[in-house]
Amino acid sequence: MTRRLLALSLTTVLSLNCFGQTSPKQQASAIASNSPVEVKFVDGIKQQGWISEVTDNGFVLTHEKKRLMEKTQVIFAQVTAVKQIKEVKPTHKTRNIFIGVGIVWAVLTIISAAALGR
């Protein structure tokens, strides 16, 4: 009885792992052209952009690079997953740097004012 239960549970676990796993080619083909997507590459990098021109070998990913739109040909061998998202979020790297510098400047100003006030 224990063997049957073990065999049944192992079969269930293995079969559940097989379902829901689709190739990047199937994932990209299921997404409409010019839809916002997040692409996860084999090296772990994630890139957001818009998918277009899906072929048997890959697709074109249009993404923002230094405030300019850039089209990149992506081969399915480079990709582990393609996921449709609601919107492509811009990076706020420059804004965040300015905020950090502003906070440091404000703290240093307060500290120097307090030191001079003594």
BELJOLIN-V524887 format. One record per backbone hydrogen bond with DSSP energy under -1.0 kcal/mol. NH is the residue of the N-H (numbers start at 1). CO is the residue of the C=O. E is the energy in kcal/mol with one decimal. If there is no record, write none. Layout:
# BELJOLIN-V524887
NH/CO/E  NH/CO/E
This chain:
# BELJOLIN-V524887
5/1/-2.1  6/2/-2.5  7/3/-2.9  8/4/-2.7  9/5/-2.3  10/6/-2.5  11/7/-2.3  12/8/-2.2  13/9/-2.3  14/10/-2.5  15/11/-2.3  16/12/-2.1  17/13/-1.6  18/14/-1.1  19/15/-1.3  27/23/-2.4  28/24/-2.8  29/25/-2.1  30/26/-1.4  31/28/-1.0  34/51/-3.6  35/32/-1.2  37/49/-3.2  38/83/-3.0  39/47/-3.2  40/81/-2.7  41/45/-3.0  42/78/-2.7  44/41/-1.9  47/39/-2.5  49/37/-2.2  50/62/-2.6  51/35/-2.1  52/60/-2.0  55/58/-3.5  59/74/-2.3  60/52/-3.0  61/72/-2.9  62/50/-2.8  63/70/-2.7  65/68/-3.3  68/65/-1.1  70/63/-3.3  72/61/-2.3  74/59/-3.4  76/57/-2.4  78/75/-2.1  79/76/-1.2  80/40/-3.1  81/40/-1.6  83/38/-2.5  85/36/-2.2  96/92/-2.6  97/93/-2.0  98/94/-2.3  99/95/-2.3  100/96/-2.2  101/97/-2.6  102/98/-2.4  103/99/-2.3  104/100/-2.3  105/101/-2.6  106/102/-2.4  107/103/-2.5  108/104/-2.6  109/105/-2.3  110/106/-2.3  111/107/-2.5  112/108/-2.5  113/109/-2.3  114/110/-2.2  115/111/-2.3  116/112/-2.2  117/113/-1.5
